[in-house]
Amino acid sequence: MALPDVLRHRGFNLYWGGVILSEIGTRGTIAAVLYHVYQLTGSYAQTGLVGAAQAVALLVLSPVGGVYADRLDRRRLLQAAQALAMVVAVGLTILTATGTVSVWLIYLAVILLTAAATFDSPTRQALIPAMVPREQLPQAFALLNPSRELAVLVGPGLGGLLIALGGPALMYGFDALSYCAMVIVLAFIKVPRLPGSPKHESILHQMKEGVAYIKGRTIIWMLMSLDLSATLFSAYRVLLPAVATEILHVGPSGYGILAAAPSAGALLASYTIFKLVSRSDRLGRILLAATVMYGGAAILLAHAGLFWVALPACLLLGAFDAVTTTIRHAAVQLETPDEVRGRVSSIYQMASRGGPALGDALMGKVAASLGPATALTAGGVLTAAYALGFLPRANVVREYAGAKTPEPQQA
């Protein structure tokens, strides 16, 4: 069987492998941090503050990261972001291993790691068009999205295993090594510079250009709102440590399985998703239906009293999330020209990454007052209701067909 055309580019192959390893470390650390904070505090609300710490860095720095992704050497910028994250992960490892870490130091580490990621994420997205021709971009993202799910699957499971073996410090140390590997991989990748935005323009002016572009593309900001409806209201991950240890009584290993299950569901559904994206001309309706069912899966998890009920609920959450993420990301990337790709990607990540961060904080607070089952049930209902609101009337999301369109020009 012939390789896909996109895999004939050595730089992309190296990059792809480095991204997978780095993402495994990142996702494992997120799971370990949630477990670590809950272990130290026993508090839903304080565990939810991990999300608040992420949100602070994301919302403040994401637009700046997008500007620099459009005006600097993207490979070197990504290298610098990974190196910063590596230093923070090493520090967190040492503090945890020596028993001198506190919950506030963990929050600070999360802020710094997320700050690095605000430059990292849009740069990763904007770097890809320099490695492959535009006509191969859908193939590139089709490979990267399942790879992300593989990392989200392996990372939390690895986190649970390493916590069980030697505590969170083992996971943090692995994360530091994964950042180091990505820095080395980037040193061997040679990519031509894309035409960036003029450096003499102010950062504020360039941020405004990115916002103006998104405002002119209704499909992009409506997809952002759908993303937020799911990640803000149905933030179930922050509740998994408590569900695993206090309700299901399955300990850290069981927590690792539940945390990894959504990505397993996404991977199991990947072939079906590929067929849907390739053949269906009703992608907007599929996106909305999957969002409704995502809310339903969150409600199922809220009322799961047994591990073998919670596990399929998490699998379904991952499968429906993969459907919506694949359709949204493809639409956003194909609607965005290279010269504003960094800025659009950075603003979009405020929804795709800031939403879960804020959702963790919100869900932790509501769960502390009403209990996890009531909080997650309400969130699932809100997510489903928002998506259902798009279905009765014609709009660009419902009618989105995924047809190929000419490369957009900057507004």
Long-range contacts (C-beta under 8 A, 24 or more apart in sequence): 4-139, 4-143, 5-136, 5-139, 6-132, 6-136, 6-139, 6-140, 6-143, 7-143, 9-131, 9-132, 11-131, 11-189, 11-190, 11-191, 12-128, 12-131, 12-132, 12-140, 14-185, 14-188, 14-189, 15-127, 15-128, 15-131, 15-185, 15-186, 15-189, 16-143, 16-144, 16-147, 17-185, 18-181, 18-182, 18-185, 18-186, 19-124, 19-144, 19-147, 19-148, 19-182, 20-147, 20-150, 20-151, 21-178, 21-181, 21-182, 22-82, 22-178, 22-179, 22-181, 22-182, 23-147, 23-148, 23-151, 23-152, 23-155, 24-151, 24-154, 24-155, 24-158, 24-178, 25-89, 25-155, 25-174, 25-175, 25-176, 25-177, 25-178, 25-179, 26-113, 26-117, 26-151, 26-155, 26-175, 26-178, 27-151, 27-152, 27-154, 27-155, 27-156, 27-159, 28-154, 28-155, 28-156, 28-158, 28-159, 28-162, 28-171, 28-174, 28-175, 29-89, 29-113, 29-155, 29-159, 29-171, 29-172, 29-175, 30-155, 30-156, 30-159, 31-155, 31-156, 31-159, 31-160, 31-171, 31-255, 31-256, 31-259, 32-159, 32-162, 32-163, 32-168, 32-171, 32-172, 33-106, 33-109, 33-110, 33-168, 34-237, 34-238, 34-240, 34-241, 35-159, 35-160, 35-163, 35-168, 35-241, 35-252, 35-255, 36-96, 36-106, 36-163, 36-168, 37-103, 37-106, 38-241, 38-242, 38-245, 39-241, 40-102, 40-103, 40-106, 41-103, 43-368, 44-238, 44-239, 44-242, 44-364, 44-365, 44-367, 44-368, 44-372, 45-364, 45-365, 45-368, 46-103, 46-364, 47-238, 47-241, 47-242, 47-360, 47-364, 48-238, 48-360, 48-361, 48-362, 48-363, 48-364, 48-365, 48-367, 48-368, 49-107, 49-361, 49-364, 50-106, 50-107, 50-110, 50-238, 50-360, 51-235, 51-238, 51-356, 51-357, 51-358, 51-359, 51-360, 51-361, 51-362, 51-363, 51-364, 52-357, 52-358, 52-360, 52-361, 53-107, 53-108, 53-110, 53-111, 53-114, 53-357, 54-110, 54-111, 54-114, 54-353, 54-354, 54-356, 54-357, 54-360, 55-354, 55-357, 55-358, 55-361, 56-111, 56-114, 57-111, 57-112, 57-114, 57-115, 57-117, 57-118, 58-114, 58-117, 58-118, 58-349, 58-350, 58-353, 58-354, 58-357, 59-350, 59-354, 61-115, 61-118, 61-119, 62-118, 62-122, 62-346, 62-347, 62-349, 62-350, 62-353, 62-354, 63-207, 63-210, 63-343, 63-346, 63-347, 63-350, 64-118, 64-119, 64-203, 64-207, 64-346, 65-118, 65-119, 65-120, 65-121, 65-122, 65-123, 65-342, 65-346, 66-122, 66-207, 66-210, 66-342, 66-343, 66-344, 66-345, 66-346, 66-347, 67-197, 67-203, 67-206, 67-207, 67-210, 67-342, 67-343, 67-346, 68-119, 68-123, 68-342, 69-119, 69-122, 69-123, 69-125, 69-126, 69-341, 69-342, 69-343, 69-345, 69-346, 70-126, 70-196, 70-197, 70-206, 70-339, 70-340, 70-341, 70-342, 70-343, 71-196, 71-197, 71-198, 71-199, 71-206, 72-196, 73-193, 74-123, 74-126, 74-127, 74-130, 74-191, 74-193, 74-194, 74-342, 75-127, 75-186, 75-189, 75-191, 77-119, 77-123, 78-119, 78-120, 78-123, 78-124, 78-127, 78-186, 79-183, 79-186, 79-187, 80-119, 81-116, 81-117, 81-119, 81-120, 81-123, 82-116, 82-120, 82-179, 82-182, 82-183, 82-186, 83-179, 83-183, 84-112, 84-115, 84-116, 85-112, 85-113, 85-116, 85-117, 85-120, 85-179, 86-176, 86-179, 86-180, 86-183, 88-112, 88-113, 88-116, 89-113, 89-172, 89-173, 89-175, 89-176, 89-179, 90-173, 90-176, 92-172, 93-169, 93-172, 93-173, 93-176, 96-167, 96-168, 96-169, 96-172, 97-167, 97-169, 97-173, 114-357, 117-353, 118-346, 118-349, 121-345, 121-346, 121-349, 121-353, 122-341, 122-342, 122-343, 122-345, 122-346, 122-349, 123-342, 125-333, 125-341, 125-342, 125-345, 126-194, 126-338, 126-341, 126-342, 126-345, 127-191, 129-194, 129-338, 129-341, 130-191, 130-192, 130-193, 130-194, 131-189, 131-191, 134-407, 137-333, 137-334, 138-330, 138-334, 141-329, 141-330, 141-333, 142-274, 142-277, 142-326, 145-322, 145-325, 145-326, 145-329, 146-266, 146-267, 146-270, 149-263, 149-266, 149-267, 149-270, 149-318, 149-322, 150-263, 150-267, 151-263, 152-260, 152-262, 152-263, 152-266, 153-260, 153-263, 153-264, 153-266, 153-267, 154-260, 154-263, 155-260, 156-256, 156-259, 156-260, 156-263, 157-256, 157-257, 157-259, 157-260, 158-256, 159-256, 159-259, 160-252, 160-253, 160-254, 160-255, 160-256, 160-257, 160-259, 160-260, 161-253, 161-256, 163-252, 163-256, 164-251, 164-252, 164-253, 164-256, 194-338, 194-339, 195-338, 195-339, 196-339, 197-339, 197-340, 206-343, 207-343, 209-340, 209-343, 209-410, 210-340, 210-343, 210-344, 210-346, 210-347, 211-347, 212-411, 213-336, 213-340, 213-343, 213-344, 213-410, 213-411, 214-344, 214-347, 214-348, 216-411, 217-335, 217-408, 218-396, 219-331, 219-335, 219-396, 219-397, 219-400, 220-331, 220-332, 220-335, 220-336, 220-344, 220-348, 222-395, 222-396, 222-397, 223-328, 223-331, 223-332, 223-397, 224-347, 224-348, 224-351, 224-352, 225-351, 225-386, 226-287, 226-288, 226-291, 226-324, 226-328, 226-386, 226-387, 226-390, 226-397, 227-324, 227-328, 227-351, 227-352, 227-355, 228-351, 228-355, 229-291, 229-382, 229-383, 229-386, 229-387, 230-291, 230-294, 230-295, 230-321, 230-324, 230-355, 230-383, 231-351, 231-352, 231-355, 231-356, 231-359, 232-355, 232-358, 232-359, 232-362, 233-295, 233-359, 233-362, 233-378, 233-379, 233-380, 233-382, 233-383, 233-386, 234-294, 234-295, 234-298, 234-359, 234-376, 234-379, 234-380, 234-382, 234-383, 235-356, 235-359, 235-360, 235-362, 235-363, 235-379, 236-298, 236-301, 236-314, 236-317, 236-363, 236-376, 236-379, 237-356, 237-360, 238-359, 238-360, 238-363, 238-364, 238-367, 239-363, 239-364, 239-367, 239-372, 239-375, 239-376, 242-367, 242-372, 243-301, 243-310, 243-372, 247-305, 247-372, 248-306, 248-307, 248-310, 250-307, 254-307, 257-311, 258-307, 258-310, 258-311, 258-314, 261-311, 261-314, 261-315, 261-318, 262-314, 262-315, 262-317, 262-318, 262-321, 263-318, 264-315, 264-318, 265-314, 265-315, 265-316, 265-317, 265-318, 265-319, 265-322, 266-318, 266-319, 266-321, 266-322, 268-315, 268-319, 269-318, 269-319, 269-322, 269-323, 270-322, 273-322, 273-323, 273-326, 276-323, 277-326, 277-327, 277-330, 277-402, 280-402, 281-401, 281-402, 281-403, 282-401, 283-327, 283-400, 283-401, 283-402, 284-396, 284-397, 284-398, 284-399, 284-400, 284-401, 285-391, 285-398, 286-323, 286-327, 287-323, 287-324, 287-327, 287-328, 287-397, 287-400, 288-387, 288-388, 288-390, 288-391, 288-397, 288-398, 289-387, 290-320, 290-323, 290-324, 291-320, 291-324, 291-383, 291-384, 291-386, 291-387, 292-383, 292-384, 292-387, 292-388, 293-320, 293-384, 294-320, 294-321, 294-324, 294-383, 294-384, 295-379, 295-380, 295-381, 295-382, 295-383, 295-384, 295-385, 295-387, 296-380, 296-384, 297-380, 298-376, 298-377, 298-379, 298-380, 298-383, 299-376, 299-377, 299-380, 299-381, 301-376, 302-372, 302-373, 302-374, 302-375, 302-376, 302-377, 302-380, 303-373, 303-377, 325-352, 327-400, 327-402, 330-402, 331-400, 331-402, 334-404, 334-405, 335-405, 335-408, 336-408, 337-407, 337-408, 337-409, 337-410, 339-410, 340-410
